[in-house]
Amino acid sequence: MLDGLDVGDALPSERRLAAELGVSRPTLRQAIDGLVAEGLLDRRHGSGTYVAEPRIAVSLTMTSFTEDMIRRGMKPGGRVLSFRTEAAGARIGRRLALSPIEEVFTIRRLRLADGATMAIETLYLPRSLLPGLRRQDLEGQSFYDLLRGGGIVIASGTETIEPTVTTAEEAAELGVPVHTPAFLFERITRDLDGRPLEYVRSVYRGDRYRLELDLRPPNH
């Protein structure tokens, strides 16, 4: 779809693009929505959809929220706001390498540091990974500790970090004003075979969370 287009170029009209690709318009819209969610396209209301500027990537060490807070000298905590089983759907299925009809656990958690709100986290994981998982299993312990306890090895992961602002729902849960500056973290972790174990979407309060990077000079 993006072949031959440069950063800043507008996509052709929906009718023309659907005809060129030989797909229905609903299928095309779904594909465009996926590319917007992945940051490859920029949808501008009243203007159109454009090829997005590439975002700068910074390498970070993979740690859990619990490990991160302990490293910062803070006491981690939290509570489960919702816990349900549902079909993965196209978007989550794509991230977890599942068919849209396969079941996932969808878990929303409020994360605390020293008793104060720090982040809202939505965790998606294949139900087949931990079929007996219960809501109370996630109260007061790290999900990564649960995986390790089940003999599941976390081998790698991919994480993106972007600036954002809180929605009305997120602001109410975090106890901050709507549109408060925040960080959006999205992470997929994998096992030794490259199989996705989880997809996590976390919104961290910008007034409480800071990123620290260890920088080293280049080798040349």
Residue pairs with C-beta under 8 A, 6 or more apart in sequence:
1 11
1 17
1 21
1 31
1 32
1 35
2 35
2 40
2 41
2 51
5 11
5 51
6 51
7 51
7 52
7 53
7 54
8 50
8 51
8 53
9 50
9 51
10 48
10 49
10 50
11 17
11 32
11 41
11 48
11 49
11 50
11 51
12 20
14 25
14 28
14 29
15 25
17 28
18 24
18 25
18 27
18 28
21 28
23 31
30 90
32 41
32 43
32 49
34 90
34 91
34 94
35 41
36 42
36 43
36 49
37 91
39 52
39 55
39 160
39 162
40 51
40 52
41 49
41 50
41 51
41 52
42 49
42 50
42 51
42 52
42 53
43 49
44 50
55 160
55 162
57 160
58 161
58 213
60 159
60 161
60 211
60 213
62 154
62 156
62 157
62 159
62 187
62 189
63 71
64 142
64 143
64 144
64 145
65 76
65 78
65 111
65 118
65 119
65 121
65 142
65 202
66 76
66 141
66 142
66 144
66 145
67 142
67 144
68 76
69 75
69 76
69 113
69 118
70 76
72 113
74 113
74 114
75 113
75 114
75 115
76 111
76 112
76 113
77 111
77 112
77 113
77 115
77 140
78 109
78 110
78 111
78 112
79 109
79 110
79 112
79 139
80 107
80 108
80 109
80 135
80 138
80 139
81 108
81 109
81 110
81 173
82 106
82 107
82 108
83 105
83 106
83 107
83 108
83 135
83 138
84 105
84 106
85 103
85 104
85 105
85 106
85 127
86 103
86 104
86 106
87 100
87 101
87 102
87 103
87 104
88 96
88 98
88 99
88 100
88 101
88 102
88 103
88 104
88 124
88 126
89 100
90 100
92 98
92 104
92 124
92 199
93 99
93 100
93 102
95 124
95 188
95 196
95 199
96 104
96 124
96 125
96 126
96 188
96 196
96 198
96 199
97 195
97 196
98 104
98 126
102 126
102 127
102 128
103 126
103 127
103 128
104 124
104 125
104 126
104 127
105 123
105 124
105 125
105 126
105 127
105 130
105 133
106 122
106 123
106 124
107 122
107 123
107 124
107 125
107 135
107 138
108 120
108 121
108 122
108 123
109 120
109 121
109 122
109 123
109 138
110 117
110 119
110 120
110 121
110 173
110 174
111 117
111 118
111 119
111 120
111 121
111 202
112 118
113 208
116 208
117 173
117 174
117 175
117 176
117 205
117 208
118 204
118 205
118 208
118 209
119 174
119 202
119 203
119 204
119 205
119 209
120 170
120 173
120 174
120 202
120 203
121 200
121 201
121 202
121 203
122 200
122 201
122 202
123 143
123 198
123 199
123 200
124 198
124 199
124 200
125 197
125 198
125 199
126 196
126 197
127 133
129 152
129 197
130 146
130 147
130 150
133 146
137 146
138 146
143 198
144 154
147 154
147 197
148 154
152 191
152 197
153 191
153 192
154 189
154 190
154 191
154 197
155 190
155 191
155 192
155 194
156 189
156 190
156 194
157 187
157 188
157 189
157 190
158 187
158 188
159 185
159 186
159 187
159 188
160 185
160 186
160 187
161 183
161 184
161 185
161 211
162 183
162 184
163 181
163 182
163 183
163 184
163 206
164 181
164 182
164 183
164 184
164 203
165 179
165 180
165 181
165 182
166 174
166 176
166 177
166 178
166 179
166 180
166 182
166 203
167 178
168 178
170 182
170 203
171 177
171 178
171 179
171 180
174 180
174 203
174 205
176 205
176 207
180 205
180 206
180 207
181 206
181 207
182 203
182 204
182 205
182 206
183 203
183 204
183 206
183 209
183 211
184 201
184 202
184 203
184 204
185 200
185 201
185 202
185 203
185 204
186 199
186 200
186 201
186 202
187 198
187 199
187 200
187 202
188 196
188 198
188 199
188 200
189 196
189 197
189 198
190 196
190 197
191 197
